[in-house]
């Protein structure tokens, strides 16, 4: 990974930290913005950071926990790389949002969710 990419990722993850629950999450439904505000948030923090924020907010946490466990068993307990995982890294949205499939499009999206 080039230094400029590393700096960009740090910036994206920092924005994710600040805006992680802006649309509400499975546990936090206090102050939140409507998903209709996505274009404005995207303009404010950038498309990559906003997509991570959106994923974080729509996520059914149980599906993340299940995927982390599968990933851990496959990747951490063997000599496999992330690219060798063998199946797309995907989770589901919260039931009240329709339980739709959310695919991680890049490795940095997935790594943003690892504990």
Helices and strands as residue ranges (DSSP letters): H 3-19, G 35-37, H 38-45, H 47-58, H 61-71, I 72-76, G 82-84, E 90-92, G 95-97, E 101-103, H 107-111
